[in-house]
Amino acid sequence: MIVRIDKKIYSDSCISKSVYALADKYTILRSVDGQNEILDVQSVGLGAETEESARRDIINTLNDFKLRCTIEEETKDIRTVIYAKAFADYTESSE
């Protein structure tokens, strides 16, 4: 089964994390075709019925990691402030 993924939508990091997360279920070979990442998904006994299930599994995992990346990017500044405040309090209390 071949799954084409638009690299403008999903980053390389997102695709890599998704492929790794699914490594226990599928053997996935990655290649690039222009703007698309090509995932060649192989699994023992991957029939027509389970092929659609595998496709859904891949898309759901990609969307999960894309959302995680978005949240991480949007909260980066907040985390930096929290870390700075936490270490500032530690430095003050240790003196």
Residue pairs with C-beta under 8 A, 6 or more apart in sequence:
1 40
1 41
1 42
1 46
1 51
1 54
1 55
2 38
2 39
2 40
2 41
3 38
3 39
3 41
3 55
3 58
4 33
4 36
4 37
4 38
4 39
5 15
5 36
5 37
5 38
5 39
5 62
6 35
6 36
6 37
7 15
7 32
7 35
7 36
7 37
8 35
9 66
10 18
10 37
10 62
10 66
11 66
11 69
12 37
13 69
14 62
14 65
14 66
14 69
15 30
15 37
15 39
15 62
17 65
18 58
18 61
18 62
18 64
18 65
19 28
19 30
19 39
21 61
21 65
22 28
22 57
22 58
22 61
25 43
25 54
25 57
26 41
26 42
26 43
26 46
26 54
26 58
27 41
27 42
27 43
28 39
28 40
28 41
28 42
29 39
29 40
29 42
30 37
30 38
30 39
30 40
31 37
31 38
31 40
32 38
39 58
41 54
41 58
43 50
43 54
46 54
